[in-house]
């Protein structure tokens, strides 16, 4: 079983955020190899600044992943924007923590090299995410209801 070293940071005014224990649980469910990660829950200004600086997109996105190294184990940062997650969960009629779980898994998969730039990559990543999320006891995140 791969080892997880997770550092959790809360930099948000939001009160409906998952615990550090839950974030670690979700991250561990997606591990393929030993991983060291910082998961930072932020508000929109920080998410927008990071998205603008590193991706050239001037808006707050739900999750950003920064892979730092693959040796001697995976290392990286995952930034999750609490207000965006809350808006998306509400708009998509999803359980808030199920959506946080998906975005945590999504970020871990990015650290492992998965991407969704092409349709084939997106389908593979969504299939893996679905398997992990349903194993965690949440409904499939890509079901259209």
Rosetta constraint file for C-alpha pairs under 8 A:
AtomPair CA 2 CA 31 HARMONIC 6.36 0.50
AtomPair CA 2 CA 32 HARMONIC 6.34 0.50
AtomPair CA 2 CA 33 HARMONIC 4.94 0.50
AtomPair CA 2 CA 34 HARMONIC 4.70 0.50
AtomPair CA 2 CA 35 HARMONIC 7.55 0.50
AtomPair CA 3 CA 28 HARMONIC 7.83 0.50
AtomPair CA 3 CA 33 HARMONIC 7.17 0.50
AtomPair CA 3 CA 34 HARMONIC 4.62 0.50
AtomPair CA 3 CA 35 HARMONIC 6.36 0.50
AtomPair CA 4 CA 24 HARMONIC 7.96 0.50
AtomPair CA 4 CA 27 HARMONIC 7.96 0.50
AtomPair CA 4 CA 28 HARMONIC 6.26 0.50
AtomPair CA 4 CA 31 HARMONIC 7.73 0.50
AtomPair CA 4 CA 34 HARMONIC 5.94 0.50
AtomPair CA 4 CA 35 HARMONIC 5.10 0.50
AtomPair CA 4 CA 36 HARMONIC 5.94 0.50
AtomPair CA 4 CA 37 HARMONIC 7.76 0.50
AtomPair CA 5 CA 35 HARMONIC 6.28 0.50
AtomPair CA 5 CA 36 HARMONIC 4.59 0.50
AtomPair CA 5 CA 37 HARMONIC 6.33 0.50
AtomPair CA 6 CA 24 HARMONIC 6.46 0.50
AtomPair CA 6 CA 36 HARMONIC 5.82 0.50
AtomPair CA 6 CA 37 HARMONIC 4.92 0.50
AtomPair CA 6 CA 38 HARMONIC 5.63 0.50
AtomPair CA 6 CA 39 HARMONIC 7.09 0.50
AtomPair CA 7 CA 37 HARMONIC 6.26 0.50
AtomPair CA 7 CA 38 HARMONIC 4.52 0.50
AtomPair CA 7 CA 39 HARMONIC 6.19 0.50
AtomPair CA 8 CA 20 HARMONIC 5.96 0.50
AtomPair CA 8 CA 23 HARMONIC 7.91 0.50
AtomPair CA 8 CA 38 HARMONIC 5.78 0.50
AtomPair CA 8 CA 39 HARMONIC 4.95 0.50
AtomPair CA 8 CA 40 HARMONIC 5.88 0.50
AtomPair CA 9 CA 38 HARMONIC 7.36 0.50
AtomPair CA 9 CA 39 HARMONIC 6.22 0.50
AtomPair CA 9 CA 40 HARMONIC 4.54 0.50
AtomPair CA 9 CA 41 HARMONIC 6.22 0.50
AtomPair CA 10 CA 40 HARMONIC 5.87 0.50
AtomPair CA 10 CA 41 HARMONIC 4.96 0.50
AtomPair CA 10 CA 42 HARMONIC 6.56 0.50
AtomPair CA 11 CA 40 HARMONIC 6.96 0.50
AtomPair CA 11 CA 41 HARMONIC 5.73 0.50
AtomPair CA 11 CA 42 HARMONIC 4.74 0.50
AtomPair CA 11 CA 43 HARMONIC 6.84 0.50
AtomPair CA 12 CA 41 HARMONIC 6.31 0.50
AtomPair CA 12 CA 42 HARMONIC 4.73 0.50
AtomPair CA 12 CA 43 HARMONIC 4.95 0.50
AtomPair CA 12 CA 82 HARMONIC 7.05 0.50
AtomPair CA 13 CA 43 HARMONIC 7.00 0.50
AtomPair CA 14 CA 43 HARMONIC 7.71 0.50
AtomPair CA 14 CA 82 HARMONIC 6.57 0.50
AtomPair CA 14 CA 83 HARMONIC 7.25 0.50
AtomPair CA 17 CA 82 HARMONIC 7.08 0.50
AtomPair CA 17 CA 97 HARMONIC 7.88 0.50
AtomPair CA 18 CA 22 HARMONIC 6.12 0.50
AtomPair CA 18 CA 23 HARMONIC 6.65 0.50
AtomPair CA 18 CA 97 HARMONIC 6.70 0.50
AtomPair CA 18 CA 100 HARMONIC 7.60 0.50
AtomPair CA 19 CA 23 HARMONIC 6.39 0.50
AtomPair CA 20 CA 24 HARMONIC 6.18 0.50
AtomPair CA 21 CA 25 HARMONIC 6.19 0.50
AtomPair CA 22 CA 26 HARMONIC 6.20 0.50
AtomPair CA 23 CA 27 HARMONIC 6.12 0.50
AtomPair CA 23 CA 39 HARMONIC 7.92 0.50
AtomPair CA 23 CA 101 HARMONIC 7.28 0.50
AtomPair CA 23 CA 104 HARMONIC 7.00 0.50
AtomPair CA 24 CA 28 HARMONIC 5.99 0.50
AtomPair CA 25 CA 29 HARMONIC 6.38 0.50
AtomPair CA 26 CA 30 HARMONIC 6.94 0.50
AtomPair CA 26 CA 101 HARMONIC 5.74 0.50
AtomPair CA 26 CA 104 HARMONIC 6.44 0.50
AtomPair CA 26 CA 105 HARMONIC 6.34 0.50
AtomPair CA 26 CA 136 HARMONIC 7.78 0.50
AtomPair CA 27 CA 31 HARMONIC 6.72 0.50
AtomPair CA 27 CA 104 HARMONIC 5.99 0.50
AtomPair CA 27 CA 105 HARMONIC 5.76 0.50
AtomPair CA 27 CA 108 HARMONIC 6.33 0.50
AtomPair CA 29 CA 105 HARMONIC 7.57 0.50
AtomPair CA 29 CA 132 HARMONIC 6.65 0.50
AtomPair CA 29 CA 136 HARMONIC 7.75 0.50
AtomPair CA 30 CA 105 HARMONIC 5.64 0.50
AtomPair CA 30 CA 108 HARMONIC 6.32 0.50
AtomPair CA 30 CA 109 HARMONIC 6.76 0.50
AtomPair CA 30 CA 132 HARMONIC 6.61 0.50
AtomPair CA 31 CA 35 HARMONIC 7.26 0.50
AtomPair CA 31 CA 108 HARMONIC 7.03 0.50
AtomPair CA 31 CA 109 HARMONIC 7.80 0.50
AtomPair CA 32 CA 112 HARMONIC 7.43 0.50
AtomPair CA 33 CA 73 HARMONIC 7.26 0.50
AtomPair CA 33 CA 74 HARMONIC 7.34 0.50
AtomPair CA 34 CA 73 HARMONIC 5.55 0.50
AtomPair CA 34 CA 74 HARMONIC 6.40 0.50
AtomPair CA 35 CA 73 HARMONIC 5.76 0.50
AtomPair CA 35 CA 74 HARMONIC 4.60 0.50
AtomPair CA 35 CA 75 HARMONIC 5.82 0.50
AtomPair CA 36 CA 73 HARMONIC 7.32 0.50
AtomPair CA 36 CA 74 HARMONIC 6.08 0.50
AtomPair CA 36 CA 75 HARMONIC 4.71 0.50
AtomPair CA 36 CA 76 HARMONIC 6.66 0.50
AtomPair CA 37 CA 74 HARMONIC 7.98 0.50
AtomPair CA 37 CA 75 HARMONIC 5.58 0.50
AtomPair CA 37 CA 76 HARMONIC 4.99 0.50
AtomPair CA 37 CA 77 HARMONIC 5.44 0.50
AtomPair CA 37 CA 78 HARMONIC 7.21 0.50
AtomPair CA 38 CA 76 HARMONIC 6.59 0.50
AtomPair CA 38 CA 77 HARMONIC 4.76 0.50
AtomPair CA 38 CA 78 HARMONIC 6.17 0.50
AtomPair CA 39 CA 77 HARMONIC 5.98 0.50
AtomPair CA 39 CA 78 HARMONIC 4.77 0.50
AtomPair CA 39 CA 79 HARMONIC 5.94 0.50
AtomPair CA 39 CA 80 HARMONIC 7.46 0.50
AtomPair CA 40 CA 77 HARMONIC 7.61 0.50
AtomPair CA 40 CA 78 HARMONIC 6.24 0.50
AtomPair CA 40 CA 79 HARMONIC 4.89 0.50
AtomPair CA 40 CA 80 HARMONIC 6.22 0.50
AtomPair CA 41 CA 79 HARMONIC 6.00 0.50
AtomPair CA 41 CA 80 HARMONIC 4.88 0.50
AtomPair CA 41 CA 81 HARMONIC 5.83 0.50
AtomPair CA 41 CA 82 HARMONIC 6.19 0.50
AtomPair CA 42 CA 46 HARMONIC 6.37 0.50
AtomPair CA 42 CA 47 HARMONIC 6.55 0.50
AtomPair CA 42 CA 79 HARMONIC 6.95 0.50
AtomPair CA 42 CA 80 HARMONIC 6.13 0.50
AtomPair CA 42 CA 81 HARMONIC 4.88 0.50
AtomPair CA 42 CA 82 HARMONIC 5.95 0.50
AtomPair CA 43 CA 47 HARMONIC 6.44 0.50
AtomPair CA 43 CA 81 HARMONIC 5.47 0.50
AtomPair CA 43 CA 82 HARMONIC 5.86 0.50
AtomPair CA 43 CA 83 HARMONIC 6.25 0.50
AtomPair CA 44 CA 48 HARMONIC 5.83 0.50
AtomPair CA 44 CA 60 HARMONIC 5.48 0.50
AtomPair CA 44 CA 81 HARMONIC 6.19 0.50
AtomPair CA 44 CA 82 HARMONIC 7.65 0.50
AtomPair CA 44 CA 83 HARMONIC 6.54 0.50
AtomPair CA 44 CA 84 HARMONIC 7.34 0.50
AtomPair CA 45 CA 49 HARMONIC 6.12 0.50
AtomPair CA 45 CA 60 HARMONIC 7.17 0.50
AtomPair CA 46 CA 50 HARMONIC 6.17 0.50
AtomPair CA 46 CA 60 HARMONIC 7.85 0.50
AtomPair CA 47 CA 51 HARMONIC 6.02 0.50
AtomPair CA 47 CA 59 HARMONIC 7.67 0.50
AtomPair CA 47 CA 60 HARMONIC 4.84 0.50
AtomPair CA 47 CA 61 HARMONIC 6.49 0.50
AtomPair CA 47 CA 79 HARMONIC 7.40 0.50
AtomPair CA 47 CA 80 HARMONIC 7.68 0.50
AtomPair CA 47 CA 81 HARMONIC 6.00 0.50
AtomPair CA 48 CA 52 HARMONIC 5.98 0.50
AtomPair CA 48 CA 57 HARMONIC 7.93 0.50
AtomPair CA 48 CA 58 HARMONIC 6.11 0.50
AtomPair CA 48 CA 59 HARMONIC 4.75 0.50
AtomPair CA 48 CA 60 HARMONIC 3.88 0.50
AtomPair CA 48 CA 61 HARMONIC 6.95 0.50
AtomPair CA 49 CA 53 HARMONIC 5.99 0.50
AtomPair CA 49 CA 58 HARMONIC 7.47 0.50
AtomPair CA 49 CA 59 HARMONIC 7.86 0.50
AtomPair CA 49 CA 60 HARMONIC 7.61 0.50
AtomPair CA 50 CA 54 HARMONIC 5.89 0.50
AtomPair CA 50 CA 55 HARMONIC 7.76 0.50
AtomPair CA 51 CA 55 HARMONIC 5.20 0.50
AtomPair CA 51 CA 56 HARMONIC 6.46 0.50
AtomPair CA 51 CA 57 HARMONIC 5.60 0.50
AtomPair CA 51 CA 58 HARMONIC 6.58 0.50
AtomPair CA 51 CA 59 HARMONIC 6.71 0.50
AtomPair CA 51 CA 60 HARMONIC 6.51 0.50
AtomPair CA 51 CA 61 HARMONIC 7.01 0.50
AtomPair CA 51 CA 64 HARMONIC 7.47 0.50
AtomPair CA 52 CA 56 HARMONIC 4.39 0.50
AtomPair CA 52 CA 57 HARMONIC 4.55 0.50
AtomPair CA 52 CA 58 HARMONIC 4.78 0.50
AtomPair CA 52 CA 59 HARMONIC 6.96 0.50
AtomPair CA 53 CA 57 HARMONIC 7.79 0.50
AtomPair CA 60 CA 81 HARMONIC 7.24 0.50
AtomPair CA 60 CA 84 HARMONIC 7.26 0.50
AtomPair CA 61 CA 81 HARMONIC 6.79 0.50
AtomPair CA 61 CA 84 HARMONIC 6.72 0.50
AtomPair CA 62 CA 80 HARMONIC 5.72 0.50
AtomPair CA 62 CA 81 HARMONIC 5.16 0.50
AtomPair CA 62 CA 82 HARMONIC 7.63 0.50
AtomPair CA 62 CA 84 HARMONIC 5.40 0.50
AtomPair CA 62 CA 85 HARMONIC 5.74 0.50
AtomPair CA 62 CA 103 HARMONIC 7.65 0.50
AtomPair CA 63 CA 78 HARMONIC 6.97 0.50
AtomPair CA 63 CA 79 HARMONIC 5.50 0.50
AtomPair CA 63 CA 80 HARMONIC 4.51 0.50
AtomPair CA 63 CA 81 HARMONIC 6.33 0.50
AtomPair CA 63 CA 103 HARMONIC 6.46 0.50
AtomPair CA 63 CA 107 HARMONIC 7.02 0.50
AtomPair CA 64 CA 78 HARMONIC 5.74 0.50
AtomPair CA 64 CA 79 HARMONIC 5.06 0.50
AtomPair CA 64 CA 80 HARMONIC 6.63 0.50
AtomPair CA 64 CA 107 HARMONIC 7.08 0.50
AtomPair CA 65 CA 76 HARMONIC 7.28 0.50
AtomPair CA 65 CA 77 HARMONIC 5.81 0.50
AtomPair CA 65 CA 78 HARMONIC 4.56 0.50
AtomPair CA 65 CA 79 HARMONIC 6.38 0.50
AtomPair CA 65 CA 107 HARMONIC 5.57 0.50
AtomPair CA 65 CA 110 HARMONIC 6.59 0.50
AtomPair CA 65 CA 111 HARMONIC 6.99 0.50
AtomPair CA 66 CA 76 HARMONIC 5.42 0.50
AtomPair CA 66 CA 77 HARMONIC 5.04 0.50
AtomPair CA 66 CA 78 HARMONIC 6.35 0.50
AtomPair CA 66 CA 111 HARMONIC 7.35 0.50
AtomPair CA 67 CA 74 HARMONIC 7.74 0.50
AtomPair CA 67 CA 75 HARMONIC 6.25 0.50
AtomPair CA 67 CA 76 HARMONIC 4.34 0.50
AtomPair CA 67 CA 77 HARMONIC 6.53 0.50
AtomPair CA 67 CA 110 HARMONIC 7.70 0.50
AtomPair CA 67 CA 111 HARMONIC 5.34 0.50
AtomPair CA 68 CA 74 HARMONIC 7.60 0.50
AtomPair CA 68 CA 75 HARMONIC 5.36 0.50
AtomPair CA 68 CA 76 HARMONIC 4.80 0.50
AtomPair CA 68 CA 77 HARMONIC 7.62 0.50
AtomPair CA 69 CA 73 HARMONIC 7.34 0.50
AtomPair CA 69 CA 74 HARMONIC 5.71 0.50
AtomPair CA 69 CA 75 HARMONIC 5.26 0.50
AtomPair CA 69 CA 76 HARMONIC 7.00 0.50
AtomPair CA 70 CA 74 HARMONIC 4.31 0.50
AtomPair CA 70 CA 75 HARMONIC 6.42 0.50
AtomPair CA 74 CA 111 HARMONIC 7.01 0.50
AtomPair CA 74 CA 112 HARMONIC 7.41 0.50
AtomPair CA 75 CA 111 HARMONIC 7.53 0.50
AtomPair CA 76 CA 111 HARMONIC 6.64 0.50
AtomPair CA 78 CA 104 HARMONIC 7.76 0.50
AtomPair CA 78 CA 107 HARMONIC 5.96 0.50
AtomPair CA 78 CA 108 HARMONIC 7.77 0.50
AtomPair CA 80 CA 85 HARMONIC 7.69 0.50
AtomPair CA 80 CA 103 HARMONIC 7.50 0.50
AtomPair CA 80 CA 104 HARMONIC 7.92 0.50
AtomPair CA 81 CA 85 HARMONIC 6.21 0.50
AtomPair CA 82 CA 86 HARMONIC 6.17 0.50
AtomPair CA 83 CA 87 HARMONIC 6.21 0.50
AtomPair CA 84 CA 88 HARMONIC 6.08 0.50
AtomPair CA 85 CA 89 HARMONIC 6.06 0.50
AtomPair CA 85 CA 96 HARMONIC 7.50 0.50
AtomPair CA 85 CA 99 HARMONIC 7.00 0.50
AtomPair CA 85 CA 100 HARMONIC 6.93 0.50
AtomPair CA 86 CA 90 HARMONIC 6.20 0.50
AtomPair CA 86 CA 96 HARMONIC 6.42 0.50
AtomPair CA 87 CA 91 HARMONIC 6.07 0.50
AtomPair CA 88 CA 92 HARMONIC 5.91 0.50
AtomPair CA 89 CA 93 HARMONIC 5.80 0.50
AtomPair CA 89 CA 94 HARMONIC 4.78 0.50
AtomPair CA 89 CA 95 HARMONIC 6.34 0.50
AtomPair CA 89 CA 96 HARMONIC 5.46 0.50
AtomPair CA 89 CA 99 HARMONIC 6.20 0.50
AtomPair CA 90 CA 94 HARMONIC 6.30 0.50
AtomPair CA 90 CA 95 HARMONIC 7.92 0.50
AtomPair CA 90 CA 96 HARMONIC 7.60 0.50
AtomPair CA 94 CA 98 HARMONIC 7.02 0.50
AtomPair CA 94 CA 99 HARMONIC 6.73 0.50
AtomPair CA 95 CA 99 HARMONIC 6.39 0.50
AtomPair CA 96 CA 100 HARMONIC 6.36 0.50
AtomPair CA 97 CA 101 HARMONIC 6.01 0.50
AtomPair CA 98 CA 102 HARMONIC 6.25 0.50
AtomPair CA 98 CA 133 HARMONIC 7.95 0.50
AtomPair CA 98 CA 138 HARMONIC 6.08 0.50
AtomPair CA 98 CA 139 HARMONIC 7.94 0.50
AtomPair CA 99 CA 103 HARMONIC 6.29 0.50
AtomPair CA 99 CA 141 HARMONIC 7.70 0.50
AtomPair CA 100 CA 104 HARMONIC 6.09 0.50
AtomPair CA 101 CA 105 HARMONIC 6.15 0.50
AtomPair CA 101 CA 133 HARMONIC 7.22 0.50
AtomPair CA 102 CA 106 HARMONIC 5.93 0.50
AtomPair CA 102 CA 129 HARMONIC 7.00 0.50
AtomPair CA 102 CA 133 HARMONIC 6.56 0.50
AtomPair CA 102 CA 141 HARMONIC 7.28 0.50
AtomPair CA 103 CA 107 HARMONIC 6.07 0.50
AtomPair CA 104 CA 108 HARMONIC 6.32 0.50
AtomPair CA 105 CA 109 HARMONIC 6.15 0.50
AtomPair CA 105 CA 129 HARMONIC 6.66 0.50
AtomPair CA 105 CA 132 HARMONIC 7.75 0.50
AtomPair CA 105 CA 133 HARMONIC 7.93 0.50
AtomPair CA 106 CA 110 HARMONIC 6.34 0.50
AtomPair CA 106 CA 129 HARMONIC 6.78 0.50
AtomPair CA 107 CA 111 HARMONIC 6.46 0.50
AtomPair CA 108 CA 112 HARMONIC 6.42 0.50
AtomPair CA 109 CA 113 HARMONIC 6.51 0.50
AtomPair CA 109 CA 114 HARMONIC 5.47 0.50
AtomPair CA 109 CA 115 HARMONIC 7.90 0.50
AtomPair CA 109 CA 125 HARMONIC 7.73 0.50
AtomPair CA 110 CA 114 HARMONIC 4.84 0.50
AtomPair CA 110 CA 115 HARMONIC 6.04 0.50
AtomPair CA 114 CA 121 HARMONIC 7.43 0.50
AtomPair CA 114 CA 125 HARMONIC 6.48 0.50
AtomPair CA 115 CA 121 HARMONIC 5.93 0.50
AtomPair CA 115 CA 122 HARMONIC 6.71 0.50
AtomPair CA 115 CA 125 HARMONIC 6.81 0.50
AtomPair CA 116 CA 120 HARMONIC 7.75 0.50
AtomPair CA 116 CA 121 HARMONIC 4.79 0.50
AtomPair CA 116 CA 122 HARMONIC 3.98 0.50
AtomPair CA 116 CA 123 HARMONIC 7.72 0.50
AtomPair CA 116 CA 125 HARMONIC 6.76 0.50
AtomPair CA 117 CA 121 HARMONIC 6.43 0.50
AtomPair CA 117 CA 122 HARMONIC 6.73 0.50
AtomPair CA 118 CA 122 HARMONIC 6.10 0.50
AtomPair CA 119 CA 123 HARMONIC 6.10 0.50
AtomPair CA 120 CA 124 HARMONIC 6.28 0.50
AtomPair CA 121 CA 125 HARMONIC 6.11 0.50
AtomPair CA 122 CA 126 HARMONIC 5.97 0.50
AtomPair CA 123 CA 127 HARMONIC 6.10 0.50
AtomPair CA 124 CA 128 HARMONIC 6.31 0.50
AtomPair CA 125 CA 129 HARMONIC 6.08 0.50
AtomPair CA 126 CA 130 HARMONIC 5.95 0.50
AtomPair CA 126 CA 142 HARMONIC 7.75 0.50
AtomPair CA 127 CA 131 HARMONIC 6.25 0.50
AtomPair CA 128 CA 132 HARMONIC 6.29 0.50
AtomPair CA 129 CA 133 HARMONIC 5.95 0.50
AtomPair CA 130 CA 134 HARMONIC 5.95 0.50
AtomPair CA 130 CA 140 HARMONIC 5.46 0.50
AtomPair CA 130 CA 141 HARMONIC 6.43 0.50
AtomPair CA 130 CA 142 HARMONIC 7.52 0.50
AtomPair CA 131 CA 135 HARMONIC 6.10 0.50
AtomPair CA 132 CA 136 HARMONIC 6.28 0.50
AtomPair CA 133 CA 137 HARMONIC 6.61 0.50
AtomPair CA 133 CA 138 HARMONIC 5.61 0.50
AtomPair CA 133 CA 139 HARMONIC 7.09 0.50
AtomPair CA 133 CA 140 HARMONIC 6.72 0.50
AtomPair CA 133 CA 141 HARMONIC 7.52 0.50
AtomPair CA 134 CA 138 HARMONIC 4.96 0.50
AtomPair CA 134 CA 139 HARMONIC 5.62 0.50
AtomPair CA 134 CA 140 HARMONIC 5.92 0.50
